[in-house]
Amino acid sequence: MQGHYRLLESSEDANEPYEDPPVSSRIRKRHDERGSDKIFFCACIATLCTTAISMALILSSFLYGFPDSRSSTARLRVSRETFRRPSVYINLEKVLAKHNSTFPPLFNFPQMVYQISSRNRRMTEDDRGLVTHIGVVYPDDRHIYISPKISTIVQFRHLDYGMENCSLIYTVPLLTSKFNPNAIVLNSSIIDVWALDTVVEISRHIGDTWKYAPKRTKKLATLSMSNNSYSFHCRSNEFSTFELSCSSSATSLCQVDFWQDQRATPIGGIHIVQRQNDNLGK
């Protein structure tokens, strides 16, 4: 059986002769290709350089050790002091330059109160949780407990501007109808006040600041029922951190155990009184 074939119709473009693109178009295309190659080459070189630097830093850390902890602590102090608690008193000294007012003292209670053992400087925090019909309620009470084996860490943030004459006060809170300090205090107790090696804020929200107490730097004062205050300069918006311990040089018995509440009256417990600077406004 003989087949029948029919030619397909072709487009008009197919019959037109092929023409090379203009010379300028070919040159521009070659330039674009060369530019892409250069960008790719530079990216590869940058990647290799950063990888080499990273490997060198890791190798040097293992060969020569990591940075000194003291320098790391110094950097940590600067960053936290500068950025976490920036000054809110910018140029306030100009406003108060010619004033002659007298401001009342401030009663400042510690934000953080922890206990540590003589064997271990890991800090623990006591609380007086109350079981109620709506659940456990935690009042704003702080536990001061000092014995031959237990010390108490207190940290204060210095309040307000120009109130930099501070006194650390030790008194026993009184039992009232609204507040029970559960105080057990030996009048013979002698308490050493130690400065700690930190200027940063202790908080559960700031790394490991709340886990272990900083080391002691020097003894600042010795307090007792008859000599119950220590005066010092406290720069505005900074922190003072103290360790309160039974005096190792005392031969008398020592135990200080009570709860304190900054809202209780009359005022009692471990706190600082801030008074205005002598040269404020001068």
Backbone as a ProteinNet text record, in pm:
[ID]
protein_1_A
[PRIMARY]
MQGHYRLLESSEDANEPYEDPPVSSRIRKRHDERGSDKIFFCACIATLCTTAISMALILSSFLYGFPDSRSSTARLRVSRETFRRPSVYINLEKVLAKHNSTFPPLFNFPQMVYQISSRNRRMTEDDRGLVTHIGVVYPDDRHIYISPKISTIVQFRHLDYGMENCSLIYTVPLLTSKFNPNAIVLNSSIIDVWALDTVVEISRHIGDTWKYAPKRTKKLATLSMSNNSYSFHCRSNEFSTFELSCSSSATSLCQVDFWQDQRATPIGGIHIVQRQNDNLGK
[TERTIARY]
85.4	0	88.1	64.2	147.6	97.6	191.8	153.5	155	85	79.5	142	228.6	298.8	265.8	260.1	231.3	331.3	391.1	490.8	425.6	489	440.5	474.8	388.1	412.5	519.4	607.8	715.6	682.9	738.9	717.1	798	760.9	834.5	976.4	994.6	1127.8	1225.6	1172.7	1261.8	1325.6	1257.8	1311.2	1407.1	1408.6	1497.1	1639.3	1736.3	1877.7	1919.9	2007.7	2056.5	2158.3	2144.7	2238.6	2305.6	2436.4	2509.6	2466.4	2463.2	2431.4	2537	2503.5	2601.5	2726.2	2836.9	2965.3	2957.9	2891.9	2883.1	2809.2	2708.6	2633.8	2720.3	2803	2890.9	2995.9	3049	3150.6	3091.5	2967.9	2903	2876.8	2839.7	2813.9	2940.4	3054.1	3180.7	3219.8	3196.6	3228.2	3143.6	3015.4	2927.7	2975.2	3016.5	3065.6	3192.7	3283.7	3406.8	3378.4	3279.7	3244.1	3189.4	3106.1	3051.5	3161.5	3257.1	3368.8	3451.3	3472.4	3549.8	3478.8	3345.9	3270	3277	3260.8	3268.3	3406.7	3511.6	3648.5	3674.4	3628.2	3647	3572	3451.4	3375.1	3446.1	3506.3	3581.5	3701.8	3774.4	3891.8	3850.5	3740.8	3694	3653.7	3587.6	3547.9	3668.7	3769.2	3890.7	3963.7	3968	4037.2	3967.9	3834.1	3761.9	3773	3771.3	3788.5	3926.5	4029.7	4166.1	4182.2	4122.3	4131.7	4062.7	3944.8	3871.5	3951.4	4009.5	4089.6	4212.8	4272.7	4390.4	4355	4239.6	4197.4	4168	4101	4072	4199.9	4293.7	4420.8	4500.8	4503.5	4578.6	4517.1	4384.2	4318.6	4362	4374.2	4415.8	4565.1	4646.1	4790.4	4832.5	4771.6	4815.7	4714	4604.4	4504.4	4405.6	4294.1	4190.3	4225.2	4159.2	4190.9	4179.9	4263.1	4263.2	4125.4	4081.5	3947.8	3932.4	4042.4	4032.2	4003.1	4069	4040.3	3899.2	3854	3716.5	3618.9	3649.1	3561.9	3558.8	3675.3	3680.1	3593.2	3602.2	3518.1	3371.7	3342.6	3204.1	3151.9	3237.7	3196.6	3163.5	3249.7	3228.6	3098.9	3077.3	2958.1	2831.8	2829.7	2708.7	2684.2	2792.2	2774	2721.7	2774.8	2745	2608.1	2573.3	2454.7	2333	2351	2234.1	2171.8	2254.2	2203.4	2259.4	2219.3	2270.7	2221.2	2297.4	2261.4	2134.6	2046.5	1924.2	1933.8	2052.7	2069.6	2160.3	2144.5	2230.5	2206.8	2317.5	2315.8	2234.3	2200.9	2125.9	2211.3	2342.6	2429.6	2418.9	2385.9	2368.9	2240.3	2137.6	2010.8	2025.5	2105.3	2120.4	2243.3	2304.7	2431	2419	2304.7	2293.5	2181.9	2143.3	2036	2095.1	2014.1	2057.6	1953.6	1889.9	1787.2	1851.7	1778.1	1820.7	1719	1768.5	1680.6	1682.3	1570.6	1566.6	1642.9	1690	1764.5	1674.8	1739.3	1670.5	1705.9	1607	1629.5	1624.9	1738.5	1758.6	1783.1	1696	1709.1	1771.3	1839.5	1907	1808.3	1842.3	1760.5	1777.5	1900.7	1931	1991.9	1942.4	1996.4	2013.2	2137	2167.1	2245.7	2242.4	2324.8	2429.6	2547.4	2652.9	2712	2767	2831.3	2980.5	3042.4	3186.6	3262.6	3198.4	3262.4	3241	3136.9	3099.8	3040.1	3086.5	3038.6	2920.1	2855	2734	2620.9	2552.8	2451.1	2313.9	2241.8	2103.9	2016.2	1890	1796.7	1679.3	1655.5	1542	1417.7	1302	1177.8	1078	974.4	866.7	735.7	727.4	606.7	487.8	375.7	254.1	150.7	94.7	-6.5	-142.2	-207.3	-338.5	-437.3	-561.6	-663.8	-643.3	-558.5	-530.2	-393.7	-324.9	-193.7	-87.7	38.9	149.7	184.3	188.6	220.4	356.5	443.1	576.5	585.7	585.9	597.9	737.7	750.5	878.5	967.4	985.3	1069.2	1206.6	1309.1	1446.1	1503	1573.3	1624.3	1769.9	1797	1933.8	1972.5	2072.7	2116.2	2268.3	2323.9	2469.9	2505.5	2595.7	2642.4	2788.5	2854.7	2994.7	3015.2	2911.5	2925.4	2850.1	2767.1	2684.9	2706.7	2725.7	2734.4	2617.9	2590.2	2484.2	2543.8	2502.2	2543.3	2428.9	2458.3	2357.1	2410.4	2320.5	2359.3	2259.7	2314.3	2234	2260.2	2155	2170.5	2151.6	2248.6	2244.6	2139	2049.6	1933.8	1959	1883.2	1871.1	2004.9	1998.7	2115.9	2164.7	2296.9	2356	2333.8	2292.3	2272.2	2379.4	2503.1	2616.6	2690.8	2634	2688	2607	2665	2590.5	2639.8	2547.1	2578.6	2508.3	2585.4	2528.4	2483.1	2356.4	2297.1	2257.3	2286.3	2246.2	2159.3	2031.2	1939.4	1850.8	1791.3	1702.1	1558.7	1484.7	1345.4	1261.3	1164.5	1078.4	953.3	903.5	778.3	662.2	575.3	457.6	334.5	219.9	96.3	88.4	168.6	164.4	284.7	389	510.6	580.2	616.2	688.4	824.3	933	1066	1122.4	1056.3	1108.7	1256.4	1287.1	1426.4	1483.2	1600	1681.1	1822.6	1854.7	1981.7	2050.3	2177.5	2258.5	2322.1	2302.7	2357.2	2508.8	2572.1	2718.4	2773.9	2687.6	2732.4	2815.6	2928.9	3017.1	3021.2	2988.8	2974.4	3081.9	3152.6	3248	3178.9	3209.2	3155.8	3269.1	3251	3352.6	3306.5	3398.5	3372.5	3399.1	3316.7	3331.3	3379.3	3445.5	3509.6	3408.5	3317.7	3221	3163.5	3129.1	3059.5	2932.9	2904.3	2789.3	2669.1	2555.7	2431	2419	2378	2350.1	2202.7	2178.1	2040.2	2030.6	1917.9	1893.4	1881.6	1865.5	1849.5	1980.9	2091.3	2221.1	2319.3	2324.6	2423.6	2432	2556.4	2582.4	2613	2571.3	2604.6	2546.9	2437.9	2367.2	2406.6	2495.3	2526.6	2631.7	2742.6	2850.6	2886.1	2910.4	2946.6	3087.4	3109	3245	3336.6	3465	3561	3569.8	3612.7	3633.2	3755.4	3747	3862.6	3925.3	3844.4	3898.2	3785.5	3824.8	3727.1	3707.8	3580.8	3548.2	3518.3	3451	3407.8	3368.8	3351.1	3299.6	3180.4	3067.3	2943.1	2899.7	2827.8	2771	2645.1	2581.6	2460.3	2490.4	2609.7	2646.4	2715.7	2776	2843.7	2785.2	2673.6	2590.9	2588.2	2689.2	2687.3	2827.5	2831.2	2956.3	2930	3007.6	2986.8	3080.8	3030.2	3111.3	3051.2	3131.4	3084.9	3019.1	2900.4	2826.1	2786.8	2851.1	2824.6	2686.1	2620.2	2483.3	2472.8	2368.5	2332.9	2431.1	2520.5	2610.3	2565.7	2644.6	2607	2714.4	2667.8	2756.2	2715.2	2813.7	2787.8	2875.1	2811	2881.5	2855.6	2954.3	2936	2938	2835.4	2824.5	2851.2	2953.3	2993.6	3026.2	3020.3	3063.9	3212.9	3253.4	3393.9	3477.9	3583.7	3672.9	3762	3776.3	3863	3788.4	3655	3576.6	3568.4	3568.5	3558.3	3416.5	3328.4	3191.6	3107.3	2992.9	2900.9	2838.6	2804.8	2755.2	2639.3	2527.2	2413	2320	2292	2197.7	2100.5	1974.3	1874.6	1742.8	1705.6	1576	1533.9	1405.4	1348.8	1323.5	1337.6	1314	1227.7	1152.6	1064.1	1079.4	1112.5	1137.1	1013.4	894.5	771.4	729.2	796.8	758.8	802.1	721.7	755.6	748.5	840	952.9	1057.1	1141.7	1243.4	1345.6	1377.8	1476.8	1537.9	1649	1717.6	1847	1901	2021.7	1979.3	2020.8	1986.7	2090.6	2083.6	2171.9	2086.8	2140.4	2078.1	2162.4	2098.2	2166.8	2134	2239	2223.1	2289.6	2246.2	2295.8	2441.8	2506.7	2647.8	2668	2784.7	2816.4	2830.3	2878.8	2904.3	2796.2	2680.5	2572.8	2524.6	2532.4	2486.5	2593.2	2716	2822.6	2920.2
-119.3	0	123.1	205.6	324.3	436.1	492.5	600.5	734.2	827.8	964.5	1057.3	1143.7	1236.2	1379.1	1466.2	1606.9	1690.8	1784.2	1870	1961.5	1974.7	2067.5	2209.4	2294.8	2435.9	2490.2	2568.5	2630	2776	2827.7	2968.9	3056.8	3180.1	3273.7	3294.4	3288.2	3312.1	3204.3	3084.2	2973.2	2992.4	3063	3083.4	3200.8	3284.1	3400.9	3358	3420.1	3382.2	3422.5	3341.2	3367.1	3479.1	3569.4	3680.6	3678.9	3699	3706.4	3829.5	3820.2	3938.2	4044.2	4167.5	4277	4251.5	4306.9	4289.8	4348.1	4462.2	4526.1	4437.4	4363.4	4273.5	4158.7	4104.8	3993.3	4039.7	4160	4212.3	4233.5	4291.6	4313.7	4182	4078.9	3947.7	3890.7	3905.2	3853.9	3930.4	4062	4141.6	4096.2	4069.6	4023.7	3890.7	3801.3	3670.6	3686.6	3775.7	3797.9	3858.9	3952.6	4013	3910.8	3820.2	3715	3624.4	3593.3	3508.4	3576.5	3708.2	3780.6	3780.6	3802.8	3802.3	3665.8	3561.1	3425.1	3396.9	3441.5	3419.7	3493.5	3619.1	3696.9	3633.8	3583.2	3518.4	3394.8	3318	3199	3237.2	3341.3	3385.8	3433	3510.6	3559.3	3443.9	3344	3227.2	3152.5	3133	3063.6	3142.2	3275.1	3357.3	3349.7	3364.4	3358.1	3220.5	3115.6	2980.4	2963.3	3015.7	3004.9	3081.7	3200.7	3279.5	3208.1	3151.4	3079.4	2959.6	2884.6	2768	2810.6	2923.5	2972.1	3012.7	3078.9	3119.7	2998.7	2899	2777.5	2706.9	2697	2629.4	2703.4	2838.9	2916.2	2904.1	2890.1	2874	2745	2638.4	2510.6	2508.6	2578.2	2576.8	2668.2	2787.5	2889	2917.1	2844.8	2864.2	2972.2	2971.8	3069.8	3200.8	3309.9	3439.6	3432.9	3511.9	3515	3550.2	3477.2	3498	3637.7	3695.6	3829.6	3931.8	3917.6	4009.6	3988.7	3861.8	3835.6	3898.6	3889.6	3951.2	4102.2	4161.2	4306.4	4347.9	4272	4304.2	4287.8	4183.3	4158.7	4273.7	4323.1	4433.6	4556.8	4587.7	4707.1	4696.5	4580.7	4566.8	4574.5	4509.2	4507	4641	4704.5	4836.1	4937	4927.9	5029.4	5010.3	4885.8	4862.4	4816	4742.8	4694.6	4804.2	4884.2	4991.2	5125	5176.5	5306.7	5417.7	5525.4	5636.8	5705.4	5733.7	5809	5952.6	5992.7	6125.3	6212.5	6205.8	6279.6	6430.7	6502.4	6649	6697	6606.9	6651.2	6740.6	6723.5	6808.3	6954.8	6981.8	7119.8	7179.7	7097.2	7144.5	7179.7	7098.4	7117.7	7201.3	7264.5	7334.4	7444.7	7513.7	7628	7611.2	7487.4	7468.5	7465.6	7492.4	7485.3	7410.5	7310.9	7233.5	7119.2	7071.5	6956	6844	6726.9	6614.8	6515.5	6452.4	6354.9	6228.8	6154	6030.9	5923.7	5832.3	5718.1	5592.2	5506.2	5378.2	5270.2	5208.1	5118.4	4975.8	4883.7	4743.9	4661.6	4553.2	4474	4408.6	4412.6	4345.4	4193.8	4152.2	4009.5	3973.1	3864.5	3812.1	3661.8	3614.5	3472.6	3422.9	3291.7	3227.5	3138.5	3131.9	3043.5	2968.9	2851.8	2770.1	2800.4	2777.3	2796	2693.3	2582	2479.2	2501.9	2573.8	2589.2	2727.7	2801.5	2938	2942.2	2829.3	2828.3	2897.1	2990.4	3071.1	3004.4	3009.8	2960.8	3071.2	3070.6	3174.9	3112.7	3159.6	3112.3	3195.6	3136.7	3210.5	3166.2	3246.5	3214.2	3202.8	3101.1	3080	3045.7	3108.9	3087.5	3016.1	2905.3	2831	2895.7	2941.4	3005	2930.5	2975.1	2909.3	2934.1	3030.8	3057.2	3002.7	2936.4	2881.7	2933.1	2909.1	2952.7	3098.1	3179.7	3322.1	3346.7	3419	3447.8	3595.5	3626.7	3767.7	3820.8	3951.6	4017.5	4017	3900	3885.8	3834.7	3880.5	3836	3778.1	3665	3594	3630.1	3682.1	3709	3597.8	3519.5	3409.6	3405.5	3423.3	3426.1	3337.5	3244	3153.1	3120.8	3045.5	3011.7	2936.8	2871.3	2793.9	2853.6	2952.9	3011.7	3162.6	3215.8	3361.1	3406.1	3535.8	3593.4	3694.5	3684.7	3778.3	3876.8	4005.8	4108.4	4199.9	4239.6	4333.5	4448.9	4570	4691.9	4762.4	4815.6	4908	5048.6	5135.9	5271.9	5352.8	5411.2	5479.1	5627.3	5684.4	5828.3	5893.3	6024.6	6100.5	6187.5	6190.6	6278	6233.4	6107.6	6054.5	5949.7	5994.6	5903	5890.6	5942.8	5919.7	5806.8	5688.2	5569.4	5517	5456.2	5387.4	5252.6	5146.6	5012.9	4997.3	4962.8	4956.4	4813.1	4773	4641	4659.6	4627.3	4625.5	4502	4463	4346.9	4395.8	4348	4392.2	4356.2	4442	4421	4342.9	4266	4193.5	4291.3	4292.5	4379.4	4295.5	4359.9	4289.3	4251.6	4318.6	4292.7	4216.9	4206	4139.9	4065.9	3940.6	3857.8	3821.5	3877.2	3848.1	3712.7	3644	3515.4	3528.7	3631.9	3664.2	3575.5	3520.8	3449	3505.6	3597.6	3670	3668.4	3629.1	3636.6	3775.4	3841.8	3977.4	3980.7	3867.4	3861.8	3847.4	3839.6	3815.1	3932.1	3899.9	3996.6	3961.5	4058.9	4033.9	4108.9	4034.7	4096.9	4129.3	4247.8	4290.6	4285	4200.8	4181.4	4240	4307.9	4349.2	4230.2	4215.1	4104.3	4155.4	4067	4102.6	4102	4197.3	4212.8	4352.9	4403.5	4531.6	4516.1	4393.5	4370.4	4326	4333.9	4296.5	4145.4	4097.4	3955.7	3932.4	3843.6	3818	3681.1	3615.8	3488.2	3505.8	3628.7	3655.8	3697	3694.5	3734.4	3619.8	3531.5	3424.6	3347.4	3329	3252.4	3342.2	3468.6	3561	3517	3442.2	3406.6	3268.7	3198.7	3061.7	3057	3126	3122.2	3264.2	3279.8	3410.9	3448.5	3574.7	3618.5	3606.7	3604.4	3591.1	3720.9	3708.4	3825.6	3904.3	4036.1	4119.6	4179.4	4239.6	4292.6	4309.6	4308.2	4331.4	4480.5	4522.5	4664.2	4712.3	4628.4	4672.9	4552.4	4577.7	4478.1	4540	4472.1	4524.4	4441.2	4507.3	4440.7	4516.4	4474	4542.4	4684.5	4707.9	4841.3	4926	4863.2	4934.1	4881.5	4939.6	4875.6	4947.9	5028	5098.2	5107.8	5115.7	5132.9	5231.4	5341.3	5446.2	5427.6	5457.3	5443.1	5529.7	5550.7	5626.9	5531.6	5567.7	5480.6	5560.1	5532	5604.7	5571.4	5672.5	5658.7	5552.9	5468.9	5369.5	5251.9	5240.8	5127	5031.3	4924	4819.2	4802.4	4772.3	4731	4590.4	4501.3	4362.3	4326.6	4280.7	4249.9	4104.4	4050.5	3922.4	3947.3	3900.1	3915.3	3780.4	3775	3648.8	3669.4	3562.4	3569.1	3596.2	3684.9	3722	3603.9	3577.2	3466.3	3500.3	3630	3671.9	3681.5	3674.2	3686.2	3551.3	3557.2	3435.1	3410.2	3507	3494.4	3411.5	3364.3	3289.4	3381.6	3325.3	3407.7	3337.7	3406.4	3361.9	3480.1	3507.1	3611.9	3547.2	3542.6	3473.9	3551.4	3616.9	3686.2	3709.2	3740.5	3780.2	3929.9	3991.9	4135	4166.5	4274.6	4321.1	4472.3	4520.7	4663.5	4748.9	4688.7	4764.9	4765.6	4683.9	4676.5	4802.8	4841.3	4954.3	4908.3	4956.1	5045.2	4974.6	5054.4	5000.5	4920	4803.4	4719.1	4620.6	4559.6	4462.6	4518.6	4448.5	4492.2	4584.4	4710	4805.3	4916	5000.1	5116.6	5243.4	5347.6	5479.7	5568.6	5627.4	5715.1	5860.9	5941.5	6085.1	6161.2	6284.7	6360.7	6397.4	6419.5	6456.4	6590.4	6602.7	6727.3	6843.5	6814.9	6921.3	6929.4	6871.2	6874.9	7018.4	7068	7205.2	7309.6	7269	7367.2	7366.9
0	0	0	-92	-107.2	-18	66.2	157.8	88.9	151.3	98.4	201.5	161.1	249.3	209.6	317.2	293	371.1	304.4	368.6	470.5	587.9	690.6	653.8	692	664.4	757.3	706.9	786.7	811	924.3	957.4	866.2	861.9	777.4	828.6	966.4	1023	983.1	962.2	930.5	794.3	706.6	572	564.4	672.8	671.6	702.9	643.5	669.6	810.8	873.6	1010.5	1008.1	1101.4	1111.4	1248.2	1254.9	1381.6	1460.1	1596.3	1676.8	1659.1	1691.2	1676.1	1760	1714	1784.8	1925.6	1942.5	2074.8	2173.5	2126.1	2215.1	2261.9	2170.9	2209.4	2309.4	2292.6	2385.3	2523.5	2530.1	2658.3	2730.5	2657.3	2718.5	2779.4	2705	2758.9	2885.1	2887.9	3007.7	3127.4	3104	3212.9	3268.9	3178.2	3224.8	3306.3	3260.5	3335.8	3472.9	3481.8	3610.7	3708.6	3660.2	3746.7	3797.3	3710.2	3752.6	3860.8	3847.9	3948.7	4084.5	4084.6	4210.1	4276.6	4197.1	4251.6	4308.9	4234.1	4280.7	4412.8	4424.5	4548.4	4665.2	4639.2	4746.1	4798.2	4706.7	4748.8	4833.5	4790.9	4867	5006.4	5017.4	5148.3	5238.8	5183.4	5262.9	5315.8	5228.1	5271.6	5380.8	5368.6	5469	5605.3	5607.3	5735	5798.8	5716.8	5770.8	5832.2	5761.6	5813.8	5945	5954.5	6078.6	6193.2	6166.9	6271.7	6320.5	6228.9	6269.2	6348.3	6309.7	6381.8	6524.4	6542.1	6675.9	6764	6707.6	6784.8	6823.3	6729.7	6757.7	6863.8	6855.2	6954.8	7093.6	7099.7	7229.4	7296.3	7217.2	7274.1	7306.9	7226.4	7249.7	7363.8	7370.2	7466.4	7575.1	7575.6	7680.1	7642.4	7713.7	7690	7761	7728.4	7792.1	7942.6	8008.5	8154.6	8208.6	8310.7	8365.6	8421.8	8472.5	8527.3	8418.3	8301.2	8192.5	8140	8138.1	8095.7	8192.3	8322.9	8422.6	8406.2	8373.4	8355	8237.4	8125.2	8010.9	8045.5	8124.3	8164.2	8249.1	8338.4	8424.2	8340.8	8245	8164.2	8086	8022.2	7939.3	8023.1	8138	8218.6	8284.6	8331.8	8393.5	8291.5	8169.6	8070.6	8007.8	7979.6	7898.2	7978.1	8087.1	8159.9	8244.8	8311.4	8396.6	8351.9	8236.5	8192	8283.8	8290.5	8376.8	8326.2	8419.2	8385.5	8435.4	8480.4	8538.7	8451.8	8321.5	8230.1	8247	8273.6	8288.6	8408.3	8499.8	8616.5	8706.3	8701.2	8783.3	8742.2	8615.5	8571.4	8628.3	8639.1	8694.3	8841.8	8913.5	9058.2	9093.6	8994	9017.4	9121.4	9128.1	9218.1	9321.3	9345.5	9443	9584.1	9680.6	9820.1	9904.6	9842.3	9912.6	9989.6	10088.4	10166.2	10145.5	10106	10077.6	10193.7	10223.1	10332.9	10295.3	10394.4	10365.2	10303.6	10233.6	10173.7	10250.7	10272.8	10338	10229.8	10209.8	10096.1	10147.1	10108.8	10149.7	10037.2	10072.2	9968.4	9872.9	9745.3	9644.6	9652.6	9673.7	9676.6	9810.7	9871.2	9997.5	9980.9	9996.2	9980.2	10100.9	10120.5	10222	10153.7	10215	10166.5	10285.1	10256.3	10358.9	10362.1	10476.8	10488.7	10404.9	10371.7	10290.2	10142.1	10107.1	9966.6	9947.6	9848.6	9826.5	9729.1	9711.3	9629.7	9707	9640.5	9707.1	9698.2	9810.3	9816.6	9872.8	9833.3	9876.9	9951.6	10073.3	10152.6	10120	10144	10126.1	10232.3	10250.1	10344.2	10267	10183.6	10106	10194.6	10169.9	10247.2	10160.6	10212.2	10139.2	10164.2	10058.6	10068.5	9977.8	9978.8	9897.1	9747.7	9713.1	9572	9530.5	9622.4	9591.8	9688.2	9655.7	9740.6	9709.2	9813.4	9800	9864.7	9793.6	9845.2	9882.5	10010.7	10052.1	10026	10034.2	10005.9	10131	10190.5	10309.7	10269.4	10340.9	10315.5	10444.6	10430.6	10547	10572.4	10690.3	10734.8	10832.3	10795.5	10882.4	10883.1	11002.8	11019.5	11137.3	11113.6	11217.9	11188.3	11277.1	11248.3	11116.9	11064.2	10940.2	10821.4	10846.1	10740.2	10736.9	10615.9	10595.7	10508.2	10511.7	10429.6	10332.9	10206.5	10101.8	10078.2	10082.4	10053.1	9943.8	9854.1	9749	9743.4	9737	9729.9	9597.2	9539.7	9427.9	9482.9	9460	9513.5	9440.1	9516.8	9460.6	9440.2	9346.3	9325.5	9289	9269.7	9228.4	9343.2	9361.8	9462	9605.4	9626.3	9762.1	9788	9793.2	9789.7	9922.5	10029.2	10163.5	10227.5	10230.5	10273.1	10407	10479.5	10605.2	10605.2	10623.9	10639	10783.8	10802.7	10936.4	10969.4	11093.4	11143	11266.8	11252.8	11366.4	11353.8	11464.4	11463.8	11449.2	11347.9	11331.9	11454.5	11484.2	11600	11561.8	11656.2	11638.4	11649.4	11548.6	11548.9	11514.4	11517.3	11484.5	11337.2	11252.6	11109.7	11057.2	11139.8	11089.5	11202.6	11175	11270.9	11212.2	11265.2	11209.7	11251.5	11346.5	11396.9	11435.3	11509.5	11539.5	11649.4	11623	11722	11710.5	11798.1	11789.4	11924.9	11925	12046	12053.8	12164.8	12179	12172.3	12194.1	12191.7	12049.6	11950.3	11812.2	11759.1	11700.7	11635.6	11487.6	11401.8	11258.3	11180.4	11095.4	11003	10871.7	10818.1	10688.8	10586.9	10484.2	10382.2	10249	10179.4	10041.7	9950.3	9847.2	9753.5	9617.9	9547.3	9420.7	9306.2	9308.4	9200.6	9202.6	9086.2	9075.2	8991.2	8947.9	8861.6	8943.8	8881.7	8946.3	8957.9	9074.6	9094.7	9063.3	8968.5	8927.5	8862.8	8880.3	8812.7	8662.3	8618	8475.9	8409.9	8485.8	8430.7	8449.3	8353.3	8352.3	8481.8	8528.7	8650.4	8769.9	8765.3	8874	9007.5	9006.1	9129.3	9183.3	9114.6	9156.9	9268.1	9247.9	9346.7	9389.6	9518.4	9571	9525.3	9487.6	9454	9575	9549.5	9659.5	9740	9863.5	9948.8	9901.9	9918.1	9886.3	10011.9	10100.4	10225.4	10327	10452.9	10559.5	10577.3	10574.7	10581.7	10722.1	10799.4	10931.8	11015.4	11144.7	11238.4	11310.5	11304	11361.3	11480.8	11569.1	11686	11725.5	11831.6	11875.8	11921.9	11973	12021.9	11915.5	11817.8	11708.3	11577.9	11536.6	11434.6	11300.3	11267.8	11139.5	11080.4	10947.8	10874.1	10760.7	10755.5	10655.8	10537.3	10417.5	10296.8	10186.6	10082.6	9966.8	9867.6	9819.6	9728.4	9604.1	9494.3	9370.8	9316.7	9266.3	9218.5	9108.9	9118.9	9017.8	9011	9110.6	9115.2	9225.6	9246.9	9340.7	9448.7	9568.7	9677.7	9720	9726.5	9762.6	9882.5	9990.3	10113.9	10154.7	10224.3	10292.2	10442.7	10511.5	10656.2	10720.1	10803.9	10865.3	11012	11088.3	11228.4	11232.2	11318.7	11326.7	11371.8	11297.5	11332.3	11451.1	11480.1	11590.3	11723	11718.6	11841.3	11912.1	12043.4	12123.4	12173.2	12154.6	12203.3	12105.9	12153.1	12069.2	11965.4	11849.9	11740.1	11669.9	11665.1	11584.3	11561.3	11434.1	11394.1	11296.4	11334	11252.2	11260.2	11150.6	11147.2	11002.2	10987.2	10858.7	10859.7	10744.6	10734.9	10612.8	10624.8	10518	10508.2	10389	10372.4	10395.8	10395.9	10418.4	10565.1	10647.7	10789.1	10862.4	10960.7	11047.7	11192.7	11275.4	11242.8	11157.2	11091.9	11001.3	11081.2	11030.7	11097.7	11000.8	11042	10958.2	10901.4	10801.8	10732.4	10617.5	10622.4	10518.2	10515.8	10415.9	10412	10410.9	10470.8	10470.3	10379.7	10279.1	10185.3	10215.4	10226.3	10249.5	10136.6	10113.9	10000.4	10015.8	9900.5	9899.7	9970.4	10031.3	10101	10002.5	9880.2	9782.8	9677.3	9699.6	9601	9584.9	9461.7	9433.2	9451.7	9484.4	9506.2	9390.5
[MASK]
++++++++++++++++++++++++++++++++++++++++++++++++++++++++++++++++++++++++++++++++++++++++++++++++++++++++++++++++++++++++++++++++++++++++++++++++++++++++++++++++++++++++++++++++++++++++++++++++++++++++++++++++++++++++++++++++++++++++++++++++++++++++++++++++++++++++++++++++++++++++++

